[in-house]
Amino acid sequence: RLGIHVKIIERSLDRCRHLSEVLPKATVICGDGTDQELLEEEDVTASDAFVALTDRDEDNLIISLYAMQQGIPKVVAKSNRQNYAGIAHAAGLDSVISPKLLTAGQILQVVRGMQNSKGSVMNALYKIEAMEFVANATTRNRDTPLRELRLKPGILVAVLVHQGRIVIPDGSSSIAAGDTVIVISRNHGILDLNDIF
């Protein structure tokens, strides 16, 4: 409607078909958006804007830096990991979006709108992350009751999936190899199940 010509590069053929149906005015290309030759063939450098939205933050940043070097005026990269945003800014990439931060911002707007309508005051807002891990042979403290573990502050073991059965853990529960463990954290930097200890 704005007269913007949109070109989408998507790896999944099924997703390409779906996008072609719901976005008939967009050009949908089935291919790997990280492939420099494909980007050159599609003359991406002639674009006014470039947005990298793959599932891998590293790919998004590398593709975006490539697009920036090609002189595309507006380059945006999606990154779920906040520590990558600093690296991207240092490399000259100004627009890095985080779906987590955008979602938190939207929730905050709703919460603030609700508090203003009711006249109450928000004392604190805690940003939390929910992460899912699978315990394996390298996971420390397996088969130890949770009450005996020394977890980092701000960590909660919220759910265990043991042999296909969902368990809301208590102090006597333990993590076994092969268990799926859902962890809630107020801290950043939890990239591995061992990081909770």
Salt bridges, closest charged atoms under 4 A:
ASP14 OD1 - ARG17 NH1 3.49
ASP32 OD1 - ARG11 NH2 2.88
GLU42 OE1 - LYS7 NZ 3.49
ASP59 OD2 - ARG56 NE 3.18
GLU129 OE1 - LYS100 NZ 3.68
GLU129 OE2 - HIS188 ND1 3.03
ASP179 OD1 - HIS162 ND1 2.66
